[in-house]
Amino acid sequence: MENLDLYEINQIKNKNILGRNVSEAAKTKNPLALFWSASGIEVVTNSSELWVQVSSNYSVNEIYLAVQISGYTIARFMAPKEKTWICVAKNLNPQEKNNISIIKDSQPSAFDPNHIVQIHQIAVTKNAEFFQVPKKDCFIEFIGDSITSGEGLCGRPEAPEWISSYISVSNNYAMQIAKIKNAEISIISQCGWGITRGWDSNIYSNIPSHYQNVCSIFNSPMQKELGYCQEYDFSKKADFVVVNLGTNDNSSFNSAWTDESTGKVYQYQMNDDGTVTESSINEIYDGIKNFLCKIRKNNPSAKILWVWGMIKLDKIPAILQNAMEDYKKENGDQKVFALELDAMEDVEIDLFDKGSRWHPGPKTHFLAAKKIADFVEGM
């Protein structure tokens, strides 16, 4: 490291903190904790190489980081548990100002009390400079489940294993939209979670109950100390909010879940004629409307787009559209839109179109990105 200048995060004046984080004041502390997928740090430098000192901890799933130059991924690596220096870019042209981001490529691992990844320092070649990070054209927040986390975008097509290395956000539909729209993005997503319930009917596996906090799907003392459970300040207001939830609520009709603390069993029900019971419809309907109210409260000027269909759904879309229309009428909110996307079952023909773990592959994400970007342009 003798030919490098080392900087703690708070010593770098020109930087952009990506994704949700703790308050502005806390962002100046070292190290920088990364919470949701695609959170990280962005710098512009004329350094010929760039190193990061990182560390992680986990007891369930290992954590991956990705390195991007101008929004395009050039490397991906597993974050070491011990504090370690890693060279993430080398032989860059020192006459160029390169936009380099180090992002969390893995989703948060809910229910892992040890899940933490931190960036401690950044090193550049001697006398290299950090330049002001250009402001993007807009800010888009994405809210979703495993599809938005990028499950299936790494690994052998149709591989059945559920492993952390098969989840990669760095080229999912949201990241592609960021390039198309020259947008800064924030992602809030968790595999298996839904609007009101998770895929297995777990009533606690829902995104809306955590939306107002930084990343409160974690609650161990160590995670609380880093600010995971802090209330998020929404200081960066979204121009657009894209919600892609409902796939796991749709799956929850097939699974029953028992709350061990009460013994109560939860499962959405069907009538004998194959229709959804009124009580199940009402719970999902109310969950959608309540979440729209929460999003609007915290993003007063944003246009909200709810998308679905990258995996075919048979029960949720009708409930979703009815709830959205009623929300708009009741609240006089005309900045709320719905969009059905192309299903992987219809568009993934060749093997290399497909993703692993029965999730949408590269082709479905590409088509979703284009369709959403075009729709947002029209909004």
N, C-alpha and C positions, 0 to 999 in steps of 0.2 A: 504493500500500500504506500510505499515511499514516494511514488510519483503522482500521488493523488491528494486532492484536498477533501477532507472529511467534513460533512455538515450534519448536525442534528436537524430534525425536521423544522423546529422553530427558528433555526438560523437561516432558512431559505425564505427570503422575502417573496420572491416570485414563484408561486406555486398555486395549484388548484387542488383542493381536497374533493375527491369524487365520492358521490353517494352520501347517504345519511351518516351523520356523525354527531358527536356531542356539541355543545354550544360553541360559538365562535371563540370565546376565551379559552375553553378547554382544548381547542384545536392547536393551540400554541405549545401544549405540553408534549413531552417526549416520553415514550415512543407514541407513534400513531397507530391506534387500534383500528382494524378494519372489521366491519360488521356484516352487511349484506353483500350479496353477489355484486360484482362490478364496482365495489367501493375501492378507493385507492388514492394515489397521488399522481398528479400530472405536472411535468416540468418542461420547459423549453431551454435547451442548452447547446453550446457549441463544443461540448466535450467530445473527445474521440472515443471515450468509453464511459460506461456508467455502472456503478456497483451499488447494491443495496444490502444493508444489514437487517436481517429479518429473524424472527423467532415465532414459534407456534406452540400450541399445546392442544391435545385432544385425547379422548379415551375411546372414541367410536370410529370416526372417519377422518382420515388425513386431509389436509387442506392444501389446495393448489393455488399458485399465483400465476398470472400471465403478464407478459411484457408486450406492450404495443408501441409502435412508432406510427404517428399520424393515424391512429385508429386501427391499424392492421397488426395482428398478432405475429410476433417473431419468435416467441419462446414461451414455454410453460414449464413450471417446476414445482415439486412438492416442497412446501415450507418446512425447513428443518425445525426440530424441537429446541435445539440449542441455538443461542444467538450466533448467527453465521453470516459472513460476508459472501455475497454471490455476485459474480459479474453477469449482468443481464444484457449488455450491449457492448460491442467492441468494433474497432476499425471503422468508426463513423468519420465522416468528413468534417474536420474542425472548422472548415469554412462555411458549413451549413448550420442552421439553427434547427435542431431536431426536436420535435414534440414527442416526448416519451412518457408513457403511463405505466405504472405498476398497479395491477388491479387484482382483487380477490376473484379467482376464477371459480371457486367453489361456493356453494350456498352455505348459510349457517346450518349447523347440525343441531336441530332442536332436540332438547332433552339430554344433550351432552354438557355436563357441568364444567368441563375443562376446555371447551371449544374457544380458542383465542388465537389470533394471528396479529402480529405487530411489525411495523417498519420502524427501526430504531435510527438508522442514519442512511445518508446517501453520499457517495463519493464520486468525484469527477476528476478529470485530469487537471494538473496544476494550472492555475490561473484561468481555467475555463469559467464561463459566466452562466448565470441563470437569467433568462429574459422573461419579460411579462408574457403570461399565457394568454393567447388571444381569446376574446369572449366569443362564445358560440351564438348562433342565431336564435336559439330557443332552448327551453329547459323542459324535458319530458320525464314524468314519473311513470314507471311501469309497476303494476301490482299483479302478482300471479302465483302460480304453483310450480310444479316440476317442469312444465313446458317453458316457463319464463326463466327458471334456473338453468335451463339448457341440458336437462337430463336426456341422455341418448345421443348427444352431439359429439361424444368421443367414444372410442371403442368399436369393436367389430359390429357391422350392421346385424341387427336382430340378436345380438348377444343377450342372454337372459339374466346375467348376474346383476345384482344391485350393489355396485361398488362406487366409491367416491370419484374414482378417476374417470368414470363414464359421464360425469356431470361437468359441463363446461359452458360458462356463460359468454365466452369471448367472441363467439360468432353466432349467437342466437338472434332471433328476429329483432330484439330491442337494440342490440349493438349494431346491427345492419341499418336500422332506422336512424341511429345516431349519425352514421356516416352519410346517409342519403340526405338528411335534413340539417346537417352540420349542427347537431344538437348535443347539449350536455344532458346526461340521463342519470336517473337514480332508479334502482331496482329493489323492490321488496317482494320476495318470493320464497316459497318453501314447498318442497316436495310433499305431496300427499295432503296438503291443507286446502281448505275451501272457504266459501262464504259463511257458512254456518257450521259445517262439519268437515272432518277429514274423510279420506277414502273409506276408512273403516268405521265410520259413524262417530268417531271421537269428537265430542262437542267442544273440546278445548283446542282442537286443531283448526282454528279459523283465523284468518288474517285480520279481519276488521277489529277484533278486540285488542290488537297490538299496534294498530295503525298510528295512534297518537304518540307512541314512544319510539325511542331510537331503534331498539331491536330487542324488545322485551320477551321474545320467545325463549330467552335465557334468563335465569334468575339465581344462579349460584352466587355466593358472596364475592368471589373473585370477579365474576362478570359484572355484578352490580357496581363494584368499585371502579371498573373501567367505564361505566356509564351506559351499559346496555339497557338498563331499565329507566333511564332518565326520560322525562317528557321531551319530545322533539319540538324544536322551536319554530319549524316551518319558516325560517327566515328567508330561505330561497324558495320563492313562489313558483309553482309550475305553470307553464303556459298550456300544457296538455297533460292530462292524466289518462293513461291507458290501462284498463282493468281487464285481465284475462283470467277470471275465476269462474268456477262452476263445474269443471270437469270432475273434481273429487266429490262434490255434492251429488253429482249424477251417479258416481260409483257407489256412494254410501247406501243406496237402495238395496245393494247386494250383501251388505255386511251389518251385523249387529255388534254393538260395543257396550260393555258393562262398566259403569263408573264404580270402581272398587270402594270409594268412600261412602257411597249411598246404596249400592247394589242395584241401582236403576239401570235398565237396559234401553239403549237408544237405537232406533233404526227407522228410517223413513218407510212408509207403507204404501202398498198398492191396493186398489180395489179389485174385486173379482173380475171385473171387465177389462182390467189392464190399465186403468187410469190411475193417476196419483190421488191419494186421499186428500180431503180438504185440509186436514190438520197439517199434513206435510207441505202442501202448497203454501199455506199461510205462513209457516215458519220460514220457508225459503224466500217467499215474497217479502215478508217483513225484514229479513236479513239484508236483502238487496236494497230496499228503500232506505233503511237505517244507515247502510254503508255509504250510499250516495250522499246522504245528509252530512255524514262525517267528512267525506272527501270535500264536499262543497264548503263546509265550515272552515276548513284549513287551507283551501285553495279557491278563494272567492272569485277569481277572474279566469280560472282555467276552463278550457273546454275538455269535457270528460267523454271518453270513448270506451264503451264496454264491448269487448270482442269475445268471440267463442268459436269453436268448431275445428281447431287444428286436430283434435281427436273427436270423432263423431259422438254427439250427445242426443239422447232421445227424450229426456224428461225436462231438463233445465231450460232450454231456449224459450219455450212458450211462457213459462213462469217469469223468466228474466225480462222478456219484452213487455209483458203486461205490467210488471212492477216498475219498469223504467218509464213507461208512458204515464202511469198513475203518479209517479214521483214528479214528473215534469208538469203535469196539470196542477197538482196540489201545491207545488212550490213556485210555479211560474218560471221554472228554470229551463230555458230553451238551449242551453249550451251542453246538453247531454245527448249522446248519440250511440247507436248500436250498429255493429258490423259483424256479419258472419264470415268466417275465413274458410279457406279450402282445407278439407280434411285429408289427413295423411293416407287414409284408406282409399281415397280417390286419385291422388296425384303421385304417390310413390310407387312407380312401376318397376324400375330397375333396382337391383340390390343396393347400389351405391346412393340411391335416393333415400334409403331408409336409415333410421336411427337405431341405437341399441335399446334394450330394455323396453321394447314395445312403445317407444315414444317417437314423436315426430323427428324426422331426419333433416338433412341440409336442404332438400328441395322444399319441404313444407315450410321451414323457417324463411327461406328466400321468398317464397310466394306470399307469406304472411307479411313480411317486411315491406314488400312492394305495395301490397294492397292497403296496408295501414298508412304508409307514407303518402300514397295517392289520396286516400280519404282525408288525412290530416291537411293536406294541401288544399283540398276543396272546402274544408271547414273554415 
